[in-house]
Amino acid sequence: MSPITGATRLAAVIGDPVEHSRSPAIHNAAYAATDLDWVYVALRVPPGLGGDAVRAMPALGIRGLNVTMPHKEAAAAACDELSPVAAALGVVNTVVLRADGRVRGDSTDGEGLLRSLAEVGLDPSGRRVAVLGAGGVARAVVLAIGAAGAEVTVVGRRPEACASAAALVQGVEARPWAEAGQVAAAVDVVVNATPIGMGADGAGMLPSAGRGQWAVDLVYHPARTAFLTASERAGAEVVGGLGMLVHQAALAFEQMTGRDAPIEAMRRAAEGAGTA
């Protein structure tokens, strides 16, 4: 990494908690690989102050922010401009300071997932896809894969959240969690967009995929969740969450810097960034 000087440009991730984030390792590796005089840090921003952090970007010269919980909605509301995807979702995970001093927000999660699936040869177009969960990341997934031409069913525990996620794309169906097993058995791809399995085994809490199906887990730690293990044992093709993590970060890097992202350098950094 280059020495930090008065000319070094600053980017950061904001959240609470944020100490566990792999984003600093991923982005600083990208700066090193592209010889950019930038530095990326993690900033703990208490709940309720996410919008203030975004509005401070022009005054502080912060060129880009990644946004995690609990600030995604407040950060979106504080932006001068939103991408069509961010406007539809009402949240952002990436905010960029433009040359005119305005800040623009985007959500790169959905496109990050699509790019990670393309890496392993999985095109959701025309496939039946079950999305387990109806939270913020699940909504981004529903919008992305629905717009990509998949036949999507979203399954969740909260009827209102499921209905809201389903409304993002015409033709998406919402089903209750009690029918998760039935839905999963009838599709081509099962996507776990819940935190189940993060930091614990999650065994028996999710329906697994089987032969002729794909199992996609957005959880990236542990790399092989109970959902993926059970699905692989049943004959399914499996995809872990690290690819989405890397590709959503790569999209943010490109928006912030205007440079092509060094995907492999970012992937190596993500793999080696510890247990969080």
NUVEX-904209 format. One record per residue (C-alpha): residue in one letter; x, y, z. Coordinates in steps of 0.2 Angstrom, whole numbers, padded with zeros to 4 digits, always signed. Example, Ala and Ser with C-alpha at 12.3 -4.5 7.8 and 13.67 -1.06 7.14 Angstrom:
<atoms>
A+0062-0022+0039;S+0068-0005+0036;
</atoms>
This chain:
<atoms>
M+0000+0000+0000;S+0006+0017-0004;P+0011+0030+0010;I-0005+0040+0015;T-0002+0058+0011;G-0013+0074+0010;A-0017+0069-0008;T-0023+0051-0003;R-0042+0049-0007;L-0053+0042+0006;A-0067+0029+0005;A-0076+0019+0019;V-0089+0008+0025;I-0102+0014+0038;G-0112+0003+0049;D-0115-0002+0067;P-0107-0014+0070;V-0094-0013+0057;E-0078-0020+0065;H-0081-0037+0056;S-0082-0030+0039;R-0071-0037+0025;S-0073-0022+0014;P-0057-0013+0020;A-0047-0028+0015;I-0056-0030-0001;H-0055-0012-0007;N-0037-0009-0001;A-0031-0024-0011;A-0040-0017-0026;Y-0031+0000-0024;A-0014-0009-0022;A-0018-0019-0038;T-0022-0004-0048;D-0009+0008-0041;L-0022+0020-0034;D-0018+0032-0020;W-0033+0028-0011;V-0037+0021+0007;Y-0052+0013+0013;V-0058+0012+0032;A-0072+0006+0042;L-0082+0019+0052;R-0094+0014+0066;V-0109+0026+0064;P-0122+0025+0078;P-0140+0021+0073;G-0149+0037+0067;L-0134+0045+0060;G-0132+0037+0043;G-0140+0051+0034;D-0128+0063+0043;A-0113+0053+0037;V-0119+0054+0019;R-0122+0072+0020;A-0105+0075+0027;M-0096+0067+0011;P-0094+0084+0001;A-0087+0093+0016;L-0075+0079+0021;G-0070+0074+0003;I-0075+0056+0006;R-0076+0049-0012;G-0086+0034-0008;L-0096+0025+0005;N-0102+0008+0007;V-0117+0006+0018;T-0122-0008+0029;M-0135-0010+0043;P-0143-0001+0050;H-0141+0014+0038;K-0146+0008+0021;E-0163+0017+0021;A-0157+0033+0029;A-0142+0034+0017;A-0154+0032+0003;A-0165+0047+0009;A-0149+0058+0011;C-0143+0055-0007;D-0146+0069-0020;E-0149+0056-0033;L-0153+0037-0034;S-0150+0024-0047;P-0166+0016-0053;V-0162+0000-0043;A-0159+0010-0027;A-0175+0020-0030;A-0185+0004-0032;L-0178-0004-0017;G-0178+0012-0006;V-0160+0007+0001;V-0142+0010-0005;N-0126+0000-0001;T-0115+0012-0011;V-0114+0031-0011;V-0102+0040-0023;L-0097+0059-0022;R-0098+0066-0039;A-0087+0080-0046;D-0101+0092-0045;G-0102+0089-0026;R-0119+0079-0027;V-0120+0062-0020;R-0127+0047-0029;G-0133+0031-0021;D-0135+0013-0029;S-0138-0005-0023;T-0125-0017-0030;D-0131-0032-0022;G-0142-0039-0035;E-0130-0036-0049;G-0116-0043-0039;L-0126-0059-0037;L-0130-0060-0056;R-0111-0058-0060;S-0107-0072-0047;L-0119-0084-0055;A-0113-0080-0072;E-0095-0085-0066;V-0102-0103-0062;G-0112-0104-0078;L-0129-0101-0070;D-0141-0090-0080;P-0157-0087-0071;S-0167-0082-0086;G-0181-0094-0089;R-0178-0104-0073;R-0189-0106-0058;V-0181-0098-0043;A-0186-0099-0025;V-0179-0084-0014;L-0180-0089+0005;G-0182-0073+0015;A-0189-0056+0012;G-0177-0044+0020;G-0166-0031+0012;V-0154-0042+0003;A-0168-0054-0002;R-0177-0039-0010;A-0162-0034-0020;V-0161-0052-0026;V-0179-0053-0031;L-0178-0037-0041;A-0162-0043-0050;I-0166-0061-0055;G-0184-0056-0058;A-0178-0043-0070;A-0166-0055-0078;G-0181-0066-0083;A-0182-0079-0069;E-0199-0085-0063;V-0198-0080-0045;T-0206-0086-0029;V-0202-0077-0013;V-0205-0086+0003;G-0204-0078+0020;R-0210-0077+0038;R-0218-0060+0037;P-0233-0059+0025;E-0231-0040+0022;A-0213-0041+0018;C-0216-0055+0006;A-0229-0046-0003;S-0218-0030-0004;A-0204-0040-0011;A-0215-0049-0023;A-0222-0032-0029;L-0205-0027-0035;V-0206-0037-0051;Q-0222-0041-0061;G-0226-0060-0059;V-0217-0064-0043;E-0227-0075-0031;A-0226-0073-0012;R-0228-0089-0002;P-0228-0092+0017;W-0213-0100+0026;A-0224-0115+0030;E-0223-0119+0012;A-0204-0117+0010;G-0201-0135+0008;Q-0214-0138-0005;V-0209-0122-0015;A-0190-0127-0015;A-0194-0145-0021;A-0203-0137-0037;V-0190-0125-0043;D-0173-0125-0052;V-0164-0114-0040;V-0165-0111-0022;V-0158-0095-0015;N-0155-0093+0004;A-0157-0074+0007;T-0159-0076+0025;P-0145-0075+0038;I-0148-0093+0044;G-0132-0102+0044;M-0121-0087+0048;G-0110-0090+0062;A-0119-0106+0066;D-0123-0122+0058;G-0142-0119+0054;A-0145-0137+0051;G-0163-0142+0048;M-0169-0124+0047;L-0169-0122+0028;P-0176-0134+0015;S-0161-0141+0004;A-0160-0142-0015;G-0157-0159-0023;R-0152-0167-0039;G-0155-0157-0055;Q-0156-0141-0044;W-0144-0127-0039;A-0142-0121-0021;V-0136-0103-0019;D-0132-0096-0002;L-0129-0078+0001;V-0120-0081+0018;Y-0101-0081+0015;H-0095-0086+0033;P-0094-0100+0035;A-0090-0103+0017;R-0099-0120+0017;T-0115-0118+0026;A-0127-0132+0032;F-0139-0128+0018;L-0125-0130+0005;T-0118-0146+0013;A-0135-0154+0014;S-0140-0148-0004;E-0123-0155-0011;R-0126-0172-0002;A-0143-0173-0011;G-0135-0170-0028;A-0137-0151-0031;E-0125-0139-0038;V-0120-0127-0025;V-0114-0108-0025;G-0108-0099-0009;G-0109-0081-0005;L-0091-0076-0007;G-0094-0072-0026;M-0108-0060-0023;L-0098-0051-0009;V-0083-0049-0021;H-0094-0043-0036;Q-0105-0031-0026;A-0088-0024-0020;A-0081-0023-0037;L-0096-0014-0044;A-0094-0001-0029;F-0075+0001-0033;E-0079+0004-0051;Q-0092+0018-0047;M-0080+0026-0034;T-0064+0026-0044;G-0069+0025-0063;R-0057+0010-0065;D-0060-0008-0069;A-0060-0019-0054;P-0046-0031-0051;I-0058-0046-0047;E-0045-0059-0043;A-0036-0047-0031;M-0052-0043-0022;R-0057-0061-0021;R-0040-0066-0014;A-0042-0052-0001;A-0060-0058+0003;E-0054-0076+0006;G-0040-0071+0017;A-0049-0057+0027;G-0052-0068+0042;T-0068-0075+0050;A-0080-0060+0048;
</atoms>
